[in-house]
Structure formats: C-alpha cells, structure tokens
Amino acid sequence: MTTMPKNLTLIVVSMLFAAGCSTMHSATQSQRAAIEQLLISEAVLRSLPQDSDGILSIPQGARVVIDTSGISADQILLQRTLGGWLGQQGYAVQKNEDKADYRVSVIVGALGTELGNSFFGMPPVTSQLIPFSLPELALYKAQYQTGYVKFHMDIFELPGGTFVQSTPPFLAETHFNNHTVLLFFTINSTDLESAPRLGSVRSSAGKRSQQKNGQKYDLGW
C-alpha cells in the first residue's frame, strides 16, 4: 500500500471514530427549558426584600390592586409573586380597583435571560465529498446563562388617582454556566436551587458537587 492511500485510510478512520464519539440532545421539549424558567423565577424572588420598611409609604392593612406593564410576556409571574409579597407585608390585595385604596402600577424594565458562548476547537463540518458530517469537537466550550429582572412600582391613591410615590428599582440576577473540556468533561456552576441535570436520576450518595458561598459546582462526568 502506497503512502497516500495509507494516509487517506487513517484520515477516514479517524473521522469515523470522532463521529462515533459524538452525543446529541435536545435542549428542551417545552416552550422554555427548565433552567431558563428557574433563572427567571428565582431572579424575581431575589429581587424582593424580606420586608417593605422604608420602601412603601402606604399604611399596612391598606387594600391594593396591582397592574403590570412591560415588554416581557413573563410579567404575569412577577405580578403574582409581587401579590404574595405584598400580602406578606400586611396589605390586602384586591382584584378590582373599586374595592382598593391604592393602585400599585408595576413598571417592568427587564425580565428575561441572556445567553453567551465561548468555544475553542473544531466546529461541525459538513462535506459534499464524503457521505457523512463531522460533529463539533470542543477542546473547551462554555455557555453562560443569566436571568435578570428590574422593575419599580408607581403607587396611586384611589379613587382619585393621586400620585403617592415611585419606589426605587428592584433588581436581581441569577446564573447557570456550563463548561465542556476535552469533548466529554463538563462542569456546571450555578446559584440556582435544585437546578436540573441531563442524564440519570441523581441520588444523594452519587452527587459530586461542591458548594461555596452559595455557588454550586456540578461535575458532569
């Protein structure tokens, strides 16, 4: 066998081996992946302080009605969560303005997720000369997901609609980062509580995670 056929054979075998080592999964089968939902919902919870002292000037026990405005379609989650928080602060949340003393207008500046990526390696390759494609070969790959919420409340006295106050902005963020090293080894870092993990069901004895200052690390191999 000449040198050129030998080299061609080695190249083809190497590509077949690389293709056989690839794994694929679908990120989600729902409208939003579970991690993305957690990023948003936990950011909303963290944006609300334990108590409203010094934030709201209306008296406790007052009847309030809530409305929200913003671009995000997830603002209904914020409205319901904020209603529970106001109830915990001693306010009576009403459905209709005619039964309320104050209207709390929630102005949602931002509510959603951001996604960033870093990659070092060979991207997926599709060739017309050979009847198969090469998968992505990542020496290092990172995906950064951040959940973010920012809003404030404008409060009006009813029924006249007299402006009472505008609160300082409420804001918070969460994150879930995934790192892949040498094709197979993965590390997840997150500040989410009970973030889901692809693969088999985790048991308490089989967890290989570390937690430091609220930061969780999950070794994915």
N, C-alpha and C positions, 0 to 999 in steps of 0.2 A: 504494500500500500504506500503510495507516494505521500509526501509531506502535506500537500494541500488537502487531499481527501481526509487525512488524519485530523488536521485542524478543523475542517468542516464538521466532521463527526463529533469532535469534542465540543464544539460550539452548540450544535443541535442538542446533544445530550445534556449539556449544562442548562440550556434554556428550558428543556423539558423538566429537568429537576426543579428549577426555580418556579416554573408554573405549577408543578405538583405541590409545592410547599405553601402556596397562597391560600388564604382563608378569606371568606367574604361574609358579611352580614348586613342586614337591612337595619338602618339606624332606628326606624320607628314604623309601626303599623297603625299609628293613630295620628291625629292632626298635629299634635305636639309630642315630642319624645318626653318620657317621664322626667329625665334630668332637666330638660328645659322648663317643664311645669314646676319642678321643685325650685329652680333658680328664681322664678318669678314669685311664687307664693311665699318662699322664705324671705325674699327681699322685702315683700310687703309687710310681713310680720315684724321684721327687724327695724323697719322704719318708724314703728310706733313705740313711744316710750312707755315705761311702766305706769306712769301717772301723768295727768294733764296739768299739774301745778305750774303756774306761770305761763302756760301755753294758751289756754282758753279763758276768756274773761267773762263768759256767761255763767250764771249760777248753777251749781249742781242741782239735779232734780228737774231742770228745765226740759220741756218737750221739744225735740228737734226732728227735723226732716232732712234727709240727705239727698243731694243730687250730684252727679259727676259729669264732667266734660273733659274730653281729651281725644287724641287720635287713636290710642290703643284700644283694641277690641277687648282687652282683658280688664278694662276698668270696672266691670261688674264685680270681679273678685275683690278689687280694692274697696268698692262701696260696701260690700257685705262684711268684709273684715273690719273696716272702719266703724260700721254699725255696731259690731260686737265690742270693739274697743270703747266706743262712746258709752255703751251700756255698762261696761265695767267701771267707767269713771263716774257713774251715777246719773247719766242722762237717760231720758225716756225717748227712744227712737220711734217715730210715727211714720205711717205710710203716706198720709195726706197732709198738705200744708194747713188745711182748715182746723186741724187738731194740734198744730205745733206752735210753739212760741218763737222758735228761731229756725231759719233755713241755713244749713251748712252746705255751701257750694264747694265741691272738691275739684280743683283745677289740676289735672294730671299732666305734668310736663313731660314725663317719660315713664314708660312701663314696658319692659321687654328684655331681650337678651342681645348680647354682642358675641360674635364668633371670630376668632383669629387663628391662623395656622402658621407653622414653621415646618420646613421639610428639607432634608438632605439625603440624597440617594438617587435612584433611577425611577422616574415617573412611569406610569403604564405605557406600554408600547404596542401599537397595532401595525402590522406589516401586511402588505399585499403580496409579498413574495413567499411567505410561509403561512400555512393554514391555521395558525393559532396566534394568540396575543400573549404578551408578557405582562404579568401583574406588576403592581407597584412594589419596588424593593427599597424599603426605608432603612437607611442606616440610623437616622434619627428623624422622628416626626413628632410634632407637638400640636395639640388642639386646645385652644383656650376659649372657654365659655364663661361669660359674665352675665349675671342677672342684675338689673338696675331699676330702681324706682325713685321718682322725685315728684312731689306734689305739694300743694298748700291748700288751706281752707279759707274761704271768704265767708263770713258769718253775717246774716241779716236778721233783724228783728221783724217778726210778723205781727199783724198782717200788713203793716205799712211798708215793709221792705227797707227800713232804715239800716244803713251800714253800721256794723258794730266793730268788726276787726278783721284783719287779714293775718293769718298765722305765719310764723317763719316756715321755710320749706322743710318738709320731711323727706329724708333720703336715706337709702341703704343700698348695698350691693352684695352679691354672693358670687361664688366662682366654682367651676369644675374644670380641672385641667387634666389632659390625658397625654402621656409621653410614651412613645414607642422607640425602643433602642434595639438595633441589630435585628430587625424584622419581627421578632417574636416577643421580646420582653417589654411589658407595659407597666407603667406606674401612673396611678391616678392620685391627684391631690385635690381636696375639696374642703369647703367649710359647711357643706350640706349635712343635714342629719339623715342617716339611713339612705344614702344615695344608692340607686340600683346598680347592679353589675351584671354584664353579659356572662353567660356560662351557667354552670350547675349551681344549685341552691347552696348558699353558704351556711355552714354551721358555726357555732361559737368556737368549737375546737379547731376548725380549719381556717379561721381567719388569720391572715398575715398582714396586719395593718398596724400603723403607728399613729398616735395622736399627740400633738404638741401644740399647746396654746390654741386649741380649737381647730387646728389644721389636721386633716386626716390624710394618710398616705396608704394606698392600697396597691400592693404588688400583684400584678395581674397574671403571673405565671403559676 
